[in-house]
Amino acid sequence: MEPLNLVEARVLGTLMEKARTVPDSYPMTLNGLVAGCNQKNARDPATTLGEAEVQEGLDGLKRRSLAFASSGGRVARWEHNFQRAMVVPEQSAVLLGLLMLRGPQTAGELRIHSERWYRFADISSVEAFLEELRDRNEAKGGPLVVQLPRAPGAREARWAHLLCGPVDVNAVAARAEAAAAGDSGLAGRLAALEEEVAQLRDLVTGLAQELGLSPPGQVKTNDRA
């Protein structure tokens, strides 16, 4: 299959998500899809796609038989055809949809994030389906996921989908390191602020004692009461 571009992957993942999590509003209108693609939660990276971009993504998916518009009604509604086109079971489709929407994840993260889509019995079950997708033979179209090298300090390796073509492992690793550095920097700034607050508290307490006042946060009792 011709690799998807990033917009097509986002549109397809959104269709797959909404079919399972909000079936009452599925199939989806173009407006609904735009909102779903650009929502702030459960998306990595975040996007600001317009109607024209999403429509172009739908056209690309339709050309590959991965999506189609429902007939009837004044407004076109779209649904995915992923499992039939790719010949994968429900569990594999769920994992690929999550990887398209959220980026590389560990088996543990995929199990947690899949709760509203499908309930896996345990992490071993998730790993089994990932390994099956990784070891898919060429007669079936080849591998659909790849296991990334484990990052320094990480307990688990992450997985990425191959629907957009080969994964640039170095770029993914660099992005993960940058995110970790950002988290580390935030933790450092927070620790510095906490230390500064503690020093100010000690200073105020000392001044209060010199002036014969109650330390901050304490109420001076009246012994004659």
Sequence and secondary structure as in RCSB ss.txt:
>XXXX:A:sequence
MEPLNLVEARVLGTLMEKARTVPDSYPMTLNGLVAGCNQKNARDPATTLGEAEVQEGLDGLKRRSLAFASSGGRV
ARWEHNFQRAMVVPEQSAVLLGLLMLRGPQTAGELRIHSERWYRFADISSVEAFLEELRDRNEAKGGPLVVQLPR
APGAREARWAHLLCGPVDVNAVAARAEAAAAGDSGLAGRLAALEEEVAQLRDLVTGLAQELGLSPPGQVKTNDRA
>XXXX:A:secstr
     HHHHHHHHHHHHHHHH GGG SB HHHHHHHHH STT SS     HHHHHHHHHHHHHTTSEEEESSSSS
 EEEE HHHHHT  HHHHHHHHHHHHH SEEHHHHHHHTTTT   SSHHHHHHHHHHHHT  GGGTS SEEE   
 TT SS EEEE TTSS  HHHHHHHHHHHHHHHHHHHHHHHHHHHHHHHHHHHHHHHHHHTT   TT     TT 
